Amino acid sequence: QVQLVESGGGLVQAGGSLRLSCAASGRTFSNYAMGWFRQAPGKEREFVAAISRKGGSTYYADSVKGRFTISRDNAKNTVYLQMNSLKPEDTAVYYCAATSRTSESYYYPSLYDYWGQGTQVTVSS
């Protein structure tokens, strides 16, 4: 089992920044690729970003490229999502997820084995 706990969400004005953190425990963190997803009210959960086990490869949704940066610190068992130039449409609950699978892409929620409880991000206009 892997336990994931997100933090860092909150209310921010459009154009502002937030950094989300996801702390993992339970198993060897570096054995898992990590992803961030988000879900807005009435919408399906959507991919935001992902990072490979050692951090050498990153993946982003087109909607966040150039604004969001995913990173990880395997010594601290933590993955981060730096979000800059936030827009009202970024408002959602943000979830981190872990997968032991290797994939050419990490876009699909079904690929992931473990999920955190989510953290709310609200961007006001």
ZATOR-835793 format. One record per atom (N, C-alpha, C): atom name; x, y, z negated; residue in three letters; residue number from 0. Coordinates in pm, 1 decimal, always signed. Each point is the difference from the previous one (the first is absolute). Layout:
 atom       xx       yy       zz rest  nr
   CA        X        Y        Z  Ala NUM
...
***
This chain:
 atom       xx       yy       zz rest  nr
    N    +82.4   -119.3     +0.0  Gln   0
   CA    -82.4   +119.3     +0.0  Gln   0
    C    +86.0   +124.5     +0.0  Gln   0
    N    -46.9   +100.1    +70.1  Val   1
   CA    +64.4   +131.4     -0.2  Val   1
    C   -104.2   +101.5    -45.4  Val   1
    N    +36.0    +78.9    -97.4  Gln   2
   CA    -88.3   +106.7    -46.2  Gln   2
    C    +50.0   +132.5    +57.0  Gln   2
    N    -93.3    +76.7    +51.8  Leu   3
   CA    +34.0   +128.4    +61.9  Leu   3
    C    -81.2   +110.9    -66.9  Leu   3
    N    +68.4   +105.9    -36.9  Val   4
   CA    -66.8   +113.0    -64.8  Val   4
    C    +39.8   +128.5    +70.0  Val   4
    N    -98.9    +66.4    +60.6  Glu   5
   CA    +24.8   +126.4    +68.8  Glu   5
    C    -13.1   +117.7    -97.0  Glu   5
    N    +69.9   +106.3    +32.4  Ser   6
   CA    -11.7   +124.7    -74.7  Ser   6
    C    +36.7   +115.1    +91.9  Ser   6
    N    -31.2   +121.8    -45.9  Gly   7
   CA    +40.5   +117.8    +74.9  Gly   7
    C   -109.6    +68.1    +79.2  Gly   7
    N   -118.4    -58.6     +1.3  Gly   8
   CA   -108.8    +64.7    +71.4  Gly   8
    C    -48.1   +124.2    -72.6  Gly   8
    N    -88.5    +73.6    +66.5  Gly   9
   CA    -53.9   +120.6    -61.0  Gly   9
    C    -66.1    +89.5   +101.2  Gly   9
    N    -25.5   +122.2    -43.3  Leu  10
   CA    -63.7   +101.4    +84.3  Leu  10
    C   +105.8    +98.3    +47.9  Leu  10
    N     +2.9    +25.7   +129.5  Val  11
   CA    +98.3    +91.4    +56.8  Val  11
    C    -66.4    +78.7   +112.0  Val  11
    N    +48.7   +120.4    +22.5  Gln  12
   CA    -52.4    +79.8   +109.8  Gln  12
    C    +59.4    -45.1   +132.7  Gln  12
    N    -72.3    +26.8   +106.3  Ala  13
   CA    +50.0    -30.7   +133.1  Ala  13
    C   +136.6    +66.1    +20.5  Ala  13
    N    +90.8    -75.8    +59.8  Gly  14
   CA   +135.9    +47.5    +20.1  Gly  14
    C    +94.5    -37.2   -112.4  Gly  14
    N    -54.4    -49.6   -108.0  Gly  15
   CA    +80.9    -37.5   -114.9  Gly  15
    C    +59.5   -139.0    +12.1  Gly  15
    N    +64.9    -43.0   -108.1  Ser  16
   CA    +70.6   -128.1     -2.1  Ser  16
    C    -34.1    -78.6   -125.4  Ser  16
    N     +9.2   -129.0    +11.7  Leu  17
   CA    -10.8    -92.0   -112.6  Leu  17
    C    +95.1   -115.5    +24.8  Leu  17
    N    +47.6    -60.6   -107.6  Arg  18
   CA    +77.6   -122.9    +12.9  Arg  18
    C    -68.4   -108.1    -80.1  Arg  18
    N    -39.1   -104.8    +68.5  Leu  19
   CA    -58.3   -116.4    -65.3  Leu  19
    C   +109.7   -100.2    -33.1  Leu  19
    N    -18.3    -67.5   -112.0  Ser  20
   CA    +89.9   -107.0    -40.5  Ser  20
    C    -80.5   -126.8    -21.7  Ser  20
    N    +63.7   -111.9    +22.4  Cys  21
   CA    -62.1   -129.4    -25.6  Cys  21
    C   +104.3    -87.3    -68.7  Cys  21
    N    -24.0    -28.8   -126.3  Ala  22
   CA    +91.5    -81.8    -78.6  Ala  22
    C    -44.1   -145.6     +4.9  Ala  22
    N    +94.1    -87.3    +28.8  Ala  23
   CA    -29.8   -142.3    +12.3  Ala  23
    C    +62.4    -76.9   -114.9  Ala  23
    N    -65.8   -107.3    -38.0  Ser  24
   CA    +53.2    -89.5   -102.1  Ser  24
    C    -48.8   -141.1    +29.0  Ser  24
    N    +70.0    -95.2    -56.4  Gly  25
   CA    -44.5   -137.7     +8.6  Gly  25
    C    +90.3    -91.9    +78.4  Gly  25
    N    +46.1    +43.1   +115.8  Arg  26
   CA    +88.4    -81.9    +82.7  Arg  26
    C   +105.0    +89.9    +63.0  Arg  26
    N    +92.4    -62.8    +69.9  Thr  27
   CA   +111.3    +74.9    +57.8  Thr  27
    C    -50.5    +97.6   +104.7  Thr  27
    N    +11.6   +126.3    -33.1  Phe  28
   CA    -57.0   +106.0    +84.3  Phe  28
    C    +57.3     -2.6   +140.4  Phe  28
    N   +128.2    -26.1    +11.8  Ser  29
   CA    +66.2     +5.4   +130.9  Ser  29
    C    -41.2   -115.1    +91.3  Ser  29
    N    -79.7    -91.8    -48.2  Asn  30
   CA    -52.2   -108.0    +84.5  Asn  30
    C   -124.7    +40.7    +77.1  Asn  30
    N    -48.3   +123.3    -25.8  Tyr  31
   CA   -126.9    +43.2    +56.2  Tyr  31
    C    +16.2   +125.5    +83.7  Tyr  31
    N    -58.8     -3.9   +119.7  Ala  32
   CA    -22.4   +124.1    +72.2  Ala  32
    C   -117.6    +71.2    -66.9  Ala  32
    N     +1.6   +130.6     +6.0  Met  33
   CA   -100.0    +79.9    -70.5  Met  33
    C    -73.9    +91.5    +97.2  Met  33
    N   -125.6    +19.6    -28.4  Gly  34
   CA    -80.8    +87.6    +83.7  Gly  34
    C    -83.5    +95.5    -82.6  Gly  34
    N    -38.5   +109.5    +62.7  Trp  35
   CA    -98.1    +92.7    -56.0  Trp  35
    C   -121.1     +4.1    +94.4  Trp  35
    N   -115.6     -7.8    -59.8  Phe  36
   CA   -125.4    +10.9    +72.8  Phe  36
    C    -85.1   +106.6    -67.4  Phe  36
    N   -104.3    +43.3    +67.6  Arg  37
   CA    -92.1    +94.8    -62.0  Arg  37
    C   -142.3    -30.7    +44.8  Arg  37
    N    -91.5    +41.3    -83.8  Gln  38
   CA   -141.5    -20.9    +30.9  Gln  38
    C    -79.5   +122.1    -44.6  Gln  38
    N    -64.3    +63.1    +96.2  Ala  39
   CA    -87.7   +112.9    -27.4  Ala  39
    C   -142.5    -50.7    -17.7  Ala  39
    N    -84.3    +75.4    -68.1  Pro  40
   CA   -138.5    -43.5    -20.1  Pro  40
    C    -69.7    -29.6   +131.9  Pro  40
    N    -62.4   -116.5     +7.9  Gly  41
   CA    -74.7    -37.5   +118.8  Gly  41
    C    +84.4    -47.7   +116.1  Gly  41
    N   +130.2    -11.0    -22.4  Lys  42
   CA    +89.3    -43.8   +107.3  Lys  42
    C    +72.9   -127.2    -38.8  Lys  42
    N    +54.0    -66.8   +101.0  Glu  43
   CA    +78.1   -120.1    -25.9  Glu  43
    C   +139.2    +37.7    -50.1  Glu  43
    N    +60.0    -95.0    -68.6  Arg  44
   CA   +136.9    +20.5    -44.6  Arg  44
    C    +90.2     +6.4   +122.5  Arg  44
    N    +91.1    +97.8     +1.2  Glu  45
   CA    +87.1    +17.1   +115.7  Glu  45
    C   +146.3     +3.8    -40.7  Glu  45
    N    +81.8    -46.8    +90.0  Phe  46
   CA   +144.7     -1.6    -18.9  Phe  46
    C    +55.7   +141.6     -1.2  Phe  46
    N    +95.4    +23.1    -89.6  Val  47
   CA    +70.3   +128.5     -5.5  Val  47
    C   +147.4    -16.8    +33.3  Val  47
    N    +67.5    -87.8    -73.0  Ala  48
   CA   +143.7    -17.9    +19.6  Ala  48
    C    +42.2   -132.6    -60.3  Ala  48
    N   +114.6    -49.6    +46.7  Ala  49
   CA    +56.0   -123.1    -54.8  Ala  49
    C   +151.2     +5.8     +7.9  Ala  49
    N    +63.1    -83.5    -82.1  Ile  50
   CA   +145.4     -4.1     -4.3  Ile  50
    C    +44.6   -143.3    -21.0  Ile  50
    N   +107.7    -37.4    +66.2  Ser  51
   CA    +49.8   -136.2     -8.4  Ser  51
    C    +65.8    -26.1   -135.1  Ser  51
    N    +39.5   -123.2    -21.6  Arg  52
   CA    +50.0    -42.8   -131.6  Arg  52
    C   +118.5    +83.2    -49.8  Arg  52
    N    +93.9    +26.8    +89.4  Lys  53
   CA   +118.8    +74.0    -41.5  Lys  53
    C     -9.1   +148.1    +35.0  Lys  53
    N   -110.9    +36.5    +63.6  Gly  54
   CA    -19.5   +140.5    +32.7  Gly  54
    C    +56.5    +42.4   +133.9  Gly  54
    N    +49.4    -95.2    +76.5  Gly  55
   CA    +63.4    +34.6   +126.3  Gly  55
    C    -96.3    +35.9   +111.0  Gly  55
    N   -124.1    -44.2    -13.8  Ser  56
   CA   -101.2    +28.6   +102.1  Ser  56
    C   -121.5    +62.9    -65.6  Ser  56
    N    -52.4   +101.5    +65.4  Thr  57
   CA   -121.2    +65.7    -48.1  Thr  57
    C   -100.5    +11.4   +114.2  Thr  57
    N   -125.7     +8.0    -37.9  Tyr  58
   CA   -109.3     +3.0    +96.3  Tyr  58
    C   -102.2   +103.4    -48.3  Tyr  58
    N    -56.5    +72.3    +93.7  Tyr  59
   CA    -94.9   +104.6    -36.4  Tyr  59
    C   -120.6     +0.7    +92.9  Tyr  59
    N   -113.2    +35.8    -55.5  Ala  60
   CA   -116.1    +29.9    +82.4  Ala  60
    C    +25.7   +130.1    +75.5  Ala  60
    N    -54.4     +9.3   +119.5  Asp  61
   CA    +21.1   +120.5    +80.3  Asp  61
    C    -47.5   +124.7    -73.1  Asp  61
    N   -104.2    -14.4    -79.3  Ser  62
   CA    -59.6   +115.1    -67.0  Ser  62
    C    +90.2    +60.7   -107.4  Ser  62
    N   +102.1    -72.5    -44.2  Val  63
   CA    +85.7    +51.1   -108.0  Val  63
    C   +145.7    +14.8    +41.9  Val  63
    N    +33.7    -43.1   +120.5  Lys  64
   CA   +139.6    +10.7    +46.6  Lys  64
    C    +46.7   +144.0     -5.5  Lys  64
    N   +119.4    +17.7    -52.3  Gly  65
   CA    +57.3   +132.7    -11.0  Gly  65
    C    -42.1    +74.9   -125.2  Gly  65
    N    -99.3    -51.4    -71.4  Arg  66
   CA    -46.6    +65.4   -123.2  Arg  66
    C    +24.7    -85.4   -123.3  Arg  66
    N    -13.0   -131.8    +13.2  Phe  67
   CA    +16.3    -92.1   -112.4  Phe  67
    C   +130.0    -78.0    +16.4  Phe  67
    N    +60.8    -34.9   -112.7  Thr  68
   CA   +120.6    -81.2     +0.0  Thr  68
    C    -13.0   -108.6   -105.5  Thr  68
    N    +18.8   -123.8    +42.1  Ile  69
   CA     -0.1   -111.9    -93.1  Ile  69
    C   +144.5    -36.2    -33.1  Ile  69
    N    +23.6    -33.8   -124.9  Ser  70
   CA   +133.3    -43.5    -42.4  Ser  70
    C    -15.7    -96.9   -115.5  Ser  70
    N   +109.2    -66.2    -34.7  Arg  71
   CA     -5.8    -93.4   -111.4  Arg  71
    C   +132.4     +0.9    -73.1  Arg  71
    N     -7.9    -34.6   -127.1  Asp  72
   CA   +118.2    -15.0    -84.4  Asp  72
    C     -9.9   -138.7    -62.4  Asp  72
    N    +71.7    -94.8    +55.8  Asn  73
   CA    -12.4   -137.9    -48.3  Asn  73
    C    +55.7    -16.4   -141.1  Asn  73
    N    +90.8    +85.9    -39.4  Ala  74
   CA    +53.3     -6.3   -136.8  Ala  74
    C   -105.7    +41.9   -102.4  Ala  74
    N    -94.1    +83.2    +44.5  Lys  75
   CA   -106.3    +48.2    -89.3  Lys  75
    C   -133.8    -68.4    +27.6  Lys  75
    N     -1.4    -93.7    +94.5  Asn  76
   CA   -123.5    -71.8    +33.9  Asn  76
    C   -113.3    +96.1    +35.3  Asn  76
    N    +33.6   +100.7    +76.1  Thr  77
   CA    -97.2   +104.8    +29.8  Thr  77
    C     +3.4    +37.2   +148.3  Thr  77
    N   -118.3    +25.0    +54.2  Val  78
   CA    -12.8    +53.5   +135.0  Val  78
    C    -67.5   +136.1    -10.8  Val  78
    N    +39.3    +90.1    +88.1  Tyr  79
   CA    -48.6   +138.0     -5.0  Tyr  79
    C    -65.8    +37.3   +132.1  Tyr  79
    N    -88.3    +96.8     -9.1  Leu  80
   CA    -56.1    +60.9   +119.6  Leu  80
    C     +3.3   +151.1    -19.7  Leu  80
    N    +93.5    +65.6    +67.7  Gln  81
   CA     +8.6   +145.1     -3.8  Gln  81
    C    -94.1    +54.7   +106.0  Gln  81
    N    -93.0    +82.8    -43.3  Met  82
   CA   -101.3    +53.9    +91.1  Met  82
    C    +13.1   +151.2     +5.4  Met  82
    N    +34.0    +50.5   +116.5  Asn  83
   CA    +15.2   +143.9    +22.0  Asn  83
    C   -104.6    +48.5    +99.6  Asn  83
    N    -18.4   +130.8     +3.6  Ser  84
   CA    -94.6    +62.4    +93.6  Ser  84
    C   -135.6    -70.2     -5.1  Ser  84
    N    -49.2    -18.7   -119.1  Leu  85
   CA   -123.7    -74.8    -17.4  Leu  85
    C   -118.6    +73.5    +61.5  Leu  85
    N    -92.7    -78.8    +50.8  Lys  86
   CA   -120.4    +50.7    +64.8  Lys  86
    C   -123.2    -53.4    -74.0  Lys  86
    N   -111.7    +68.5    +10.3  Pro  87
   CA   -121.9    -51.0    -64.6  Pro  87
    C    -35.0   -142.6    +43.4  Pro  87
    N    +32.1    -34.8   +123.4  Glu  88
   CA    -30.4   -135.4    +47.9  Glu  88
    C    +89.9   -106.5    -60.9  Glu  88
    N    +99.3    +39.8    -75.9  Asp  89
   CA    +82.2    -96.4    -73.7  Asp  89
    C    -66.1    -41.5   -131.2  Asp  89
    N   -110.6    +63.4    -35.2  Thr  90
   CA    -70.7    -33.1   -123.3  Thr  90
    C    -48.7   -144.2     +2.6  Thr  90
    N    +39.0    -75.6   -100.5  Ala  91
   CA    -34.8   -142.3     -6.5  Ala  91
    C    +55.6    -57.9   -129.1  Ala  91
    N    -38.7   -122.9    -27.5  Val  92
   CA    +69.1    -79.0   -101.4  Val  92
    C   +115.8    -70.5    +70.1  Val  92
    N   +117.5    +13.8    -56.4  Tyr  93
   CA   +120.3    -59.2    +57.5  Tyr  93
    C    +39.0   -124.4    -78.3  Tyr  93
    N    +26.5   -107.1    +74.9  Tyr  94
   CA    +35.5   -127.8    -58.9  Tyr  94
    C   +138.4    -44.5    +48.0  Tyr  94
    N    +77.3    -56.9    -89.3  Cys  95
   CA   +121.0    -67.7    +45.2  Cys  95
    C    -26.8   -149.9     +2.2  Cys  95
    N    +75.9    -68.7    +82.4  Ala  96
   CA    -19.3   -143.0    +19.3  Ala  96
    C   +133.6    -66.2    +28.2  Ala  96
    N     +7.2   -128.3    -31.7  Ala  97
   CA   +123.1    -76.7    +17.1  Ala  97
    C    -29.1   -125.2    +81.3  Ala  97
    N    +94.2    -32.0    +88.9  Thr  98
   CA    -11.6   -122.4    +78.1  Thr  98
    C   +132.6    -73.4     +4.0  Thr  98
    N     -8.2   -131.4    -10.7  Ser  99
   CA   +119.5    -84.5    +11.5  Ser  99
    C    +22.8    -43.4   +144.6  Ser  99
    N    -91.6    +36.0    +88.6  Arg 100
   CA     +9.4    -41.2   +139.0  Arg 100
    C    +92.4    +92.2    +77.9  Arg 100
    N    +58.1    -54.3   +104.1  Thr 101
   CA    +78.4    +79.2    +93.3  Thr 101
    C    -85.9    +25.8   +122.5  Thr 101
    N     +0.3   +123.2    +43.1  Ser 102
   CA    -84.5    +35.2   +113.7  Ser 102
    C    +69.0   +104.4    +85.1  Ser 102
    N    -39.6     +4.6   +125.8  Glu 103
   CA    +51.0   +106.2    +87.2  Glu 103
    C    -69.9   +132.0    -30.5  Glu 103
    N   -109.3    -10.4    -68.2  Ser 104
   CA    -70.1   +120.3    -43.6  Ser 104
    C    -71.9    -34.6   -128.4  Ser 104
    N    -30.2    +99.9    -76.8  Tyr 105
   CA    -62.3    -22.5   -129.9  Tyr 105
    C   -130.5    +78.9    -11.3  Tyr 105
    N    -72.2     +6.3   +111.6  Tyr 106
   CA   -114.6    +89.6     +6.2  Tyr 106
    C   -128.6    -57.9    -58.8  Tyr 106
    N     -5.2   -131.7    -15.3  Tyr 107
   CA   -126.6    -64.3    -31.3  Tyr 107
    C    -11.9    -33.2   -147.9  Tyr 107
    N   -106.3    +42.9    -65.4  Pro 108
   CA    -17.7    -29.8   -142.6  Pro 108
    C     +3.5   -149.1    -30.9  Pro 108
    N    -45.7    -82.7    +93.7  Ser 109
   CA     -5.6   -143.8    -25.7  Ser 109
    C   +138.9    -61.1    -14.9  Ser 109
    N   +102.5    +72.5    +40.8  Leu 110
   CA   +137.1    -50.8    -10.0  Leu 110
    C    +51.0     +2.2   -144.1  Leu 110
    N    -62.1    +80.3    -83.3  Tyr 111
   CA    +52.8    +27.2   -133.7  Tyr 111
    C    -59.1    -92.0   -106.0  Tyr 111
    N    +88.0    -37.7    -94.2  Asp 112
   CA    -38.4    -94.8   -104.2  Asp 112
    C    -48.9    +67.8   -127.1  Asp 112
    N    +55.8   +115.6    -29.2  Tyr 113
   CA    -28.6    +66.1   -127.1  Tyr 113
    C    -31.1   +146.8    +23.6  Tyr 113
    N    -89.3    +51.5    -83.7  Trp 114
   CA    -45.9   +138.5    +12.4  Trp 114
    C     -2.6    +67.2   -136.9  Trp 114
    N    +28.5   +130.1     +1.7  Gly 115
   CA    -19.1    +78.4   -120.2  Gly 115
    C   -143.9    +45.9    -12.6  Gly 115
    N    -26.1    +75.0   -106.9  Gln 116
   CA   -136.6    +42.6    -29.0  Gln 116
    C    -37.6   +129.5    +72.1  Gln 116
    N    +98.4    +68.1    +53.9  Gly 117
   CA    -24.7   +121.6    +76.3  Gly 117
    C    +16.1   +127.4    -80.9  Gly 117
    N    +33.0   +107.5    +69.9  Thr 118
   CA    +10.0   +131.8    -61.3  Thr 118
    C    -65.8   +100.9    +93.6  Thr 118
    N    -79.1    +90.1    -58.2  Gln 119
   CA    -76.8    +94.9    +80.3  Gln 119
    C    +87.2   +117.0    +43.2  Gln 119
    N     -9.0    +32.2   +127.6  Val 120
   CA    +63.2   +120.5    +54.3  Val 120
    C   -111.5    +85.1    +60.8  Val 120
    N     -9.3   +123.0    -46.1  Thr 121
   CA   -100.7    +92.3    +51.1  Thr 121
    C    +69.2   +125.9    +49.9  Thr 121
    N    -24.3    +33.2   +126.3  Val 122
   CA    +60.7   +117.3    +60.9  Val 122
    C   -110.8   +100.9    +29.1  Val 122
    N    +10.0   +114.1    -61.7  Ser 123
   CA   -102.4   +103.4    +18.5  Ser 123
    C    +39.9    +94.8   +112.7  Ser 123
    N   -100.3    +50.2    +68.7  Ser 124
   CA    +26.7    +89.2   +114.0  Ser 124
    C     +6.6   +145.9    -43.5  Ser 124
***
